Amino acid sequence: MTQAPATPVGTDIDKFIARLRASLGDGSFQRLALGRPHDTEPTLEKLLARRVALRGEDHLSMVWRHRSKDITKNLPLAEAVDQLAALLASQFHHAHLVTRTHDVQLAMGKRGQWGLRVGKLPGATVAANAPAEGVNTANAAAAPAAAHDRQRQHALSLTEPFLTELGVTDAQHRLIPAMARKWRQINKFVEVLDHAIAQSPLAGRDAAEPVRVLDFGAGRGYLTFAVQQRLVAAGRTPDIVGVELREDLVAQCNGVARHLGLAGLRFDAGDVRSHAAGPIDIMIALHACDIATDVAMHRGVTGGAAIIVCSPCCHKELRPQMHAPALLQPMLRHGIHMTEQAEMLTDTLRALLLQSVGYDTQVFEFISPEHTAKNKMVLAVRRRQPLPAAQQQALRAQVAELKAFYGVAEQTLERLLDADRLAAA
């Protein structure tokens, strides 16, 4: 086990921390990450920090990201900076600070020497009276964010209280720059769901009847809270359960829901494979790994969901089974092409199978790849009229043909649906 090196004298750590303090003081801070941890904690991968407002006071929300869990601490700015300085001296080999004007990196070299690199971001300008390195700018005014002549209209308002509680906006309901991508994802998801509800059997339902929503892999609850808000805004009665494996996130989300007095919203610790079955109106599963997406889709089908919305992740099931057809061998001999083909095939089979059990299904880009690599969405809306038996058989025949073409023996959603048919017979 390697020992954490002592803090060097005259130190690049001090210079880095001075820049961090200055960026927090003048409002230019955007994000911070510490990486390359010492091996004293084998499961620790990195630490991420973002600025949030809690009860009217600025904090840094620091997330220790481990392989199977996240640990979050929210600390006042001064206390957080002191802890980050200590962590750099004892636990991490690399730090990366991004401000509105500079990209600052601190790294330990092979000989145990720290090195500091400061780069000016393209297009950034620094005011003539900008503070010198290391100067305390705690009372400096934050630089105003650039505004466009025409603001895009979003489905949600930045004044929603849950956005402040979850760290998307500050106490003045201003978007925190580091959360801009998440804000776009939340709004896009709400737009997709609004449209799906309007096209589904839910559109004609009595507003007093609860809309039962199951959100598997709820994480920090951004989308779960957004769905609750939208249903209430539409005059509907929400009955929403966010299911998440990490019990600390479940506790945090339930605490926020209680604090805001949000009716019809709760979070349970659990897994898509083990959560108790029951009727569902809207089934959500974003970034469920590999066949967990298939299990979630099946759970939506068996629960009678009017809407199933999934953003698949980690398409692993079909890739080992696939063989390149002779005509496609020149193309699929490249591993990346075979992987992309496996993802395309997986989601095509899922869409066909959902169609065969009575859903109109789309596969589309959820949000631009510049904002997230996981940008594909499968949306299934239950048809108002059952699909004729001949069309069901034709869709299943297409599934069989595609599987045979690529040499695929088994696909999880198909296996689960087949088991249901056998049980019903």
C-alpha positions in Angstrom: 0.0 0.0 0.0 1.4 3.4 -1.0 1.6 6.1 1.5 0.0 9.5 0.8 2.8 12.0 0.0 3.4 15.0 2.3 2.3 18.4 1.1 5.2 20.0 -0.7 6.5 23.3 0.6 5.8 26.3 -1.5 3.1 24.6 -3.0 1.1 24.3 -6.1 -1.7 23.0 -4.0 -1.8 26.4 -2.3 -2.0 28.2 -5.7 -4.7 25.8 -6.9 -6.8 26.4 -3.7 -6.3 30.1 -4.0 -7.8 30.0 -7.5 -10.6 27.8 -6.2 -11.4 30.4 -3.5 -11.2 33.3 -6.0 -13.6 31.5 -8.4 -16.1 30.9 -5.6 -15.8 34.5 -4.6 -16.2 36.2 -8.0 -18.9 33.8 -9.2 -16.9 32.3 -12.0 -16.7 28.7 -10.5 -18.3 26.1 -12.7 -17.2 22.7 -11.6 -14.4 20.8 -9.7 -13.2 17.2 -9.8 -10.5 15.3 -7.9 -9.2 12.1 -9.4 -6.5 9.5 -9.2 -7.2 8.6 -5.5 -4.6 6.8 -3.4 -5.2 3.1 -2.9 -6.2 3.5 0.7 -9.9 3.3 -0.5 -9.9 0.8 -3.4 -13.5 1.4 -4.4 -13.2 5.2 -4.6 -13.1 6.6 -8.2 -13.3 10.4 -7.9 -14.8 13.3 -6.1 -17.1 15.8 -7.8 -18.0 19.2 -6.4 -20.7 21.7 -7.5 -22.1 24.8 -6.0 -25.6 24.7 -4.4 -27.8 26.9 -2.3 -29.2 25.3 0.9 -31.5 27.3 3.1 -30.3 30.5 1.6 -26.6 29.8 2.1 -24.0 28.8 -0.6 -22.5 25.4 -0.2 -20.4 23.0 -2.1 -22.1 19.7 -2.7 -19.3 17.1 -2.7 -19.9 13.6 -4.1 -17.4 10.8 -3.3 -18.1 8.5 -6.2 -17.4 4.8 -5.5 -17.9 1.9 -7.8 -21.3 1.0 -6.4 -22.4 4.0 -4.4 -22.1 7.7 -4.0 -21.5 9.6 -0.7 -22.6 13.2 -0.7 -21.7 16.0 1.8 -22.9 19.5 1.5 -20.6 22.0 3.3 -20.5 25.8 3.5 -18.0 27.2 1.0 -15.2 28.0 3.5 -15.4 24.7 5.2 -15.6 22.9 1.9 -12.5 24.6 0.5 -10.5 23.7 3.7 -11.5 20.1 3.3 -10.6 20.0 -0.4 -7.2 21.3 0.4 -6.7 18.6 3.0 -7.9 15.9 0.5 -5.4 17.1 -2.1 -2.6 16.8 0.4 -3.7 13.3 1.5 -6.0 11.4 -0.8 -5.9 12.5 -4.5 -3.2 12.8 -7.2 -5.2 15.1 -9.6 -7.6 18.0 -9.5 -9.4 19.8 -12.3 -11.1 23.2 -11.8 -13.2 24.8 -14.5 -14.2 28.5 -14.2 -15.8 30.7 -16.8 -12.4 31.9 -17.9 -9.8 29.2 -17.1 -9.2 25.5 -17.0 -6.9 24.8 -14.1 -5.3 21.4 -13.5 -3.1 20.2 -10.6 -1.4 16.8 -11.0 1.3 14.8 -9.3 4.0 13.5 -11.6 5.9 10.2 -11.4 8.6 11.6 -9.1 6.0 12.8 -6.6 6.2 16.4 -7.7 3.1 18.5 -8.1 2.6 20.5 -11.2 0.0 23.2 -11.9 -1.3 24.1 -15.4 -3.5 27.0 -16.0 -5.1 27.5 -19.4 -7.4 30.2 -20.6 -10.6 29.0 -22.2 -11.3 29.9 -25.8 -13.3 33.1 -26.0 -12.9 33.9 -22.3 -11.9 37.5 -21.3 -10.6 38.6 -18.0 -11.5 42.0 -16.7 -8.6 44.5 -16.2 -9.3 44.6 -12.5 -9.5 40.9 -12.1 -8.1 39.7 -8.7 -4.5 38.5 -8.6 -3.9 34.9 -7.8 -4.4 34.1 -4.1 -6.4 37.3 -3.3 -9.5 36.8 -1.2 -12.5 37.8 -3.3 -15.2 36.6 -1.0 -17.0 39.9 -1.3 -16.6 40.3 -5.0 -19.8 40.6 -7.1 -20.6 37.6 -9.2 -20.2 38.2 -13.0 -23.6 38.3 -14.7 -24.3 35.4 -17.1 -24.6 36.2 -20.7 -28.2 36.4 -21.9 -29.6 35.6 -25.4 -32.0 38.0 -27.1 -34.6 35.3 -27.2 -35.1 32.9 -24.3 -36.3 29.5 -25.0 -39.6 28.6 -23.4 -39.2 25.5 -21.1 -41.9 23.2 -19.9 -40.7 23.7 -16.3 -40.0 27.0 -14.6 -36.7 27.6 -12.8 -38.8 28.8 -9.8 -39.9 25.3 -9.0 -38.8 24.7 -5.3 -37.6 21.1 -6.0 -35.0 22.5 -8.4 -33.4 24.5 -5.6 -33.6 21.6 -3.2 -31.9 19.3 -5.7 -29.2 21.8 -6.5 -30.2 22.7 -10.0 -30.9 26.3 -9.1 -29.6 28.6 -6.3 -31.7 30.3 -3.6 -32.6 33.1 -6.1 -33.8 30.4 -8.6 -30.9 31.0 -11.0 -29.7 28.1 -12.9 -26.4 26.8 -11.6 -24.0 26.6 -14.6 -22.8 23.2 -13.8 -26.4 21.9 -13.9 -27.2 23.3 -17.4 -27.1 19.9 -19.0 -29.2 18.3 -16.4 -31.8 21.2 -16.8 -32.0 20.5 -20.5 -32.5 16.7 -19.9 -35.3 17.4 -17.4 -37.1 19.7 -19.7 -36.8 17.4 -22.7 -38.1 14.5 -20.7 -41.1 16.5 -19.5 -41.9 17.5 -23.1 -41.7 13.9 -24.3 -43.9 12.7 -21.4 -46.5 15.5 -21.9 -46.8 14.5 -25.6 -47.1 10.8 -24.7 -49.8 11.4 -22.1 -51.8 13.4 -24.7 -51.6 10.5 -27.1 -52.3 7.7 -24.6 -55.5 6.4 -22.9 -54.6 8.6 -19.9 -55.7 11.6 -21.9 -59.4 10.8 -21.3 -59.1 9.7 -17.7 -60.9 11.5 -14.9 -58.4 14.0 -13.4 -59.3 12.8 -9.9 -58.2 9.3 -10.6 -54.6 8.8 -9.5 -51.9 8.4 -12.1 -49.6 5.6 -11.0 -46.0 6.1 -11.9 -43.1 3.8 -11.3 -39.6 5.2 -11.9 -36.9 2.6 -11.7 -33.4 3.8 -11.1 -34.6 7.2 -9.8 -31.2 8.2 -8.7 -31.2 11.7 -7.2 -34.9 12.1 -8.3 -34.6 14.9 -10.8 -37.1 13.4 -13.2 -39.3 11.9 -10.5 -39.9 15.3 -8.9 -40.4 16.8 -12.4 -43.1 14.3 -13.2 -44.9 15.0 -9.9 -44.9 18.7 -10.6 -46.2 18.3 -14.1 -49.1 16.0 -13.1 -50.1 18.4 -10.3 -49.8 21.4 -12.7 -52.1 19.5 -15.1 -54.7 19.0 -12.4 -54.1 15.3 -12.0 -53.6 13.3 -8.9 -50.0 11.8 -8.7 -49.2 8.4 -7.2 -45.5 8.2 -7.9 -42.9 5.8 -6.5 -39.2 6.3 -7.3 -37.2 3.1 -6.9 -33.4 3.3 -6.3 -30.8 0.8 -5.0 -28.8 3.4 -3.1 -30.5 3.8 0.3 -28.8 7.2 1.0 -30.3 8.7 -2.1 -33.7 7.2 -1.2 -33.4 8.9 2.2 -32.4 12.2 0.7 -35.2 12.3 -1.9 -37.8 11.3 0.7 -36.5 14.1 2.9 -36.9 16.7 0.1 -40.4 15.4 -0.7 -41.4 15.8 3.0 -39.8 19.2 3.3 -41.7 20.5 0.3 -44.9 18.8 1.3 -45.3 17.0 -2.1 -48.3 14.8 -2.2 -48.3 11.4 -3.9 -44.5 11.1 -4.1 -42.3 8.6 -2.3 -39.0 6.8 -2.8 -38.4 3.1 -2.0 -35.1 1.3 -1.8 -35.2 -1.7 -4.2 -34.4 -3.2 -7.6 -36.4 -3.6 -10.8 -36.3 -7.4 -10.4 -37.6 -7.5 -6.9 -40.0 -4.6 -6.5 -43.5 -5.7 -5.7 -45.8 -6.0 -8.8 -48.9 -3.9 -9.2 -50.9 -1.8 -11.6 -48.9 1.0 -13.4 -50.0 3.8 -15.6 -46.5 5.2 -16.5 -43.4 3.0 -16.4 -40.0 4.9 -16.4 -36.6 3.3 -16.5 -33.7 5.6 -17.6 -30.2 4.1 -17.9 -31.2 0.7 -16.5 -28.2 -1.5 -17.3 -28.4 -4.2 -19.9 -31.4 -6.6 -19.4 -32.7 -4.5 -16.5 -34.3 -2.4 -19.3 -36.0 -5.5 -20.6 -37.2 -6.4 -17.1 -38.6 -2.8 -16.6 -40.4 -3.0 -20.0 -41.9 -6.3 -19.0 -43.0 -4.9 -15.7 -44.7 -2.1 -17.5 -46.5 -4.5 -19.8 -47.7 -6.8 -17.0 -48.7 -3.8 -15.0 -50.9 -2.5 -17.8 -48.9 0.7 -18.3 -50.3 3.2 -20.7 -46.8 4.6 -21.3 -43.4 2.9 -21.1 -40.4 5.2 -21.4 -36.9 3.8 -21.2 -33.4 5.2 -22.0 -31.4 1.9 -22.5 -27.9 1.5 -21.2 -25.1 -1.1 -21.5 -26.4 -3.3 -24.3 -24.5 -6.5 -23.4 -26.9 -9.4 -23.9 -26.8 -9.8 -27.6 -23.3 -8.8 -28.5 -21.7 -12.2 -27.4 -24.4 -14.1 -29.3 -24.1 -12.2 -32.6 -22.4 -13.5 -35.7 -21.7 -11.2 -38.7 -23.8 -12.3 -41.7 -21.6 -12.9 -44.7 -22.6 -9.8 -46.6 -21.9 -7.6 -43.5 -18.6 -9.2 -42.5 -16.4 -6.4 -44.0 -18.3 -3.9 -42.0 -18.8 -5.8 -38.7 -15.3 -7.1 -38.5 -14.6 -3.8 -36.8 -15.5 -4.2 -33.1 -17.0 -0.7 -32.8 -19.4 -1.4 -35.7 -20.4 -4.7 -34.2 -21.1 -3.0 -30.8 -23.2 -0.3 -32.5 -25.1 -3.0 -34.5 -25.8 -4.9 -31.2 -27.2 -1.8 -29.6 -29.4 -1.1 -32.7 -30.6 -4.7 -32.9 -31.4 -4.8 -29.2 -33.6 -1.7 -29.2 -35.2 -2.7 -32.5 -36.2 -6.1 -31.1 -37.6 -4.4 -28.0 -39.6 -2.0 -30.1 -41.1 -4.8 -32.2 -41.9 -6.9 -29.1 -43.7 -3.9 -27.4 -45.6 -3.3 -30.7 -46.7 -7.0 -30.7 -48.3 -6.6 -27.3 -50.3 -3.5 -28.1 -48.0 -0.5 -28.1 -47.2 2.2 -30.6 -43.4 2.4 -30.3 -40.7 4.9 -31.2 -36.9 4.9 -30.9 -35.4 8.3 -31.1 -32.6 10.6 -29.8 -33.7 11.9 -26.4 -31.2 14.8 -26.2 -28.2 15.9 -28.2 -25.1 13.7 -27.8 -23.2 16.8 -26.8 -25.1 16.8 -23.5 -25.0 13.0 -22.7 -23.6 9.9 -24.4 -26.7 7.9 -23.3 -29.1 9.7 -25.6 -31.4 7.1 -27.0 -35.0 6.7 -25.8 -37.6 3.9 -26.4 -41.1 5.3 -26.0 -44.1 3.0 -26.1 -47.7 4.2 -25.8 -50.5 1.7 -25.4 -52.9 1.6 -28.4 -56.5 2.5 -27.7 -57.6 -0.5 -29.8 -56.0 -4.0 -29.7 -53.7 -5.0 -32.5 -55.2 -7.6 -34.8 -53.8 -11.1 -34.3 -52.4 -11.3 -37.8 -50.3 -8.1 -37.2 -49.1 -9.5 -33.8 -47.9 -12.6 -35.6 -46.2 -10.6 -38.3 -44.3 -8.5 -35.8 -43.1 -11.7 -33.9 -42.0 -13.1 -37.3 -39.9 -10.0 -37.9 -38.3 -10.6 -34.5 -37.5 -14.2 -35.4 -36.0 -13.2 -38.7 -33.7 -10.6 -37.3 -32.5 -13.0 -34.6 -31.8 -15.7 -37.2 -30.0 -13.2 -39.4 -27.6 -12.3 -36.7 -27.5 -15.7 -35.0 -29.1 -14.6 -31.8 -30.6 -17.3 -29.6 -32.2 -15.4 -26.8 -33.5 -12.0 -25.9 -34.8 -11.2 -22.4 -37.9 -9.3 -23.1 -39.1 -11.9 -25.6 -38.4 -14.7 -23.1 -40.4 -12.9 -20.4 -43.3 -12.3 -22.7 -43.3 -15.9 -24.0 -43.4 -17.1 -20.3 -46.5 -14.9 -19.8 -48.2 -16.5 -22.8 -47.4 -20.0 -21.6 -48.6 -19.2 -18.1 -51.9 -17.8 -19.5 -52.4 -20.8 -21.7 
